[in-house]
């Protein structure tokens, strides 16, 4: 940063870097929450309904022989928690999208500022 003499550009690069870090934080929340939501989804299915298909499977894909239409009982006791996780995941996704759009806009403005200051094309 010491090589950049224009204070406005140096400050803009620092601000952009800070915003990138914030974006990474939202992304990590989204990933972690998605992993937790997957654990809850697994508790909703009554896997005993799927056990015969898994036992009979000799293919590489773990669900290759499960029909497209099958009745699987649902453990309804965890539905409320699953819904809560899904709502939280939607919130994180929206925040991440908004952060990404803002970050992309800052990147475009920063590139234009650098091009103008250093006469680049």
N, C-alpha and C positions, 0 to 999 in steps of 0.2 A: 504494500500500500504506500510505502514511502516513495516509490517511483512515480506515483500519480500526484502531480502537483496541484491539479484543479480540486479544490476542497469540495465543491458540489459533487463531482464525480466520485471522489473517495468516499464521501458520506453516503452517496447513493449505492455504491457497491457494498458498503458495510450494512446499510439498511436492507438491501436485497439478501445478503447472507443471513441476517437475523431472521428475515421472513422465511427463508428456506428452512432454517432450523425449526421454526414454528410449524411449517407444513409437515416436516418429518414427525413432529410430536403428534399431530392429528392423525397422520397415517399410521403411526404405531398404535394409537388408541383403537383405530378402525380394525387393524389386524388382530390385536389382542381380543377385542370384543367379539370379532368373528369366530375366533377359536373357541371362546367360551360359549357362544351361541351354538356352535356345532356340537359341543358336549351336551347341551340341553336337548338338541334335536334327537340325539342318540337315545336319550332317556324317554322320549315320547313314544318311540316305536316299540311295539311288543316284538322283540327279535325272535321269539319262539315261532312266530308265524313265518319267518324267513329261514329258520334253521334247516329245514329239509332241502331248500334250494342251495344253501351254502355247502351242505354235506355232499350233495350230488354234483357240485360244480367241479369240472376237471379242466376248465379253460383258464387262460391267463387272467382275464378280467374277472374281478371278484363277483360282479353282479351280471355277468354275461347271460346266465341261464334263468334269471328272474323275469317272469312275464311282465309285459307292460301294464297289464290289468290284474291286480291282486288285492285282496282284502287284507289289510294289516290293522290289527287292533291298536288303538292309541291309548296311552296312559294319560288320561286327562288331568291328573293332579299337577303336572308341570306346565300346563298350557299358559297359565298366567305369567310364570317366570319367563317362558320362551317369548311371549308377546312383549314383555318388558325389554328383553335383550334385543328383539327385532326393532323396537321403537328407538332404543339407544343407538343401535347400529345405523338406522336411517339418519339419526341426528348427526352422528360422526361422518357419515357419507356426505351429507349436505354441507357440513362444515369443511370437509376436505375438498369438495368441488369448489366451494366459494374461495377457499384459500388458494387453490390451484389457479383459478381464474385471475385472482388478484395478483398472484405471483407472476403469472404469464404476462399480465399487463405491465407490471413493474419491469420485467426483463426487457420487454419491447421498448419501453421508454428509456431504460438505461442504455440499451444498445444504440438508440438514436442519439442520445446525449453524447456517448463516447465517439460515435461516428462524426458528429458535428464538431466536437472539440478537437479531435485529432485528424480531421479531414479524411475520413475513411469512406469507402464505398461499400 
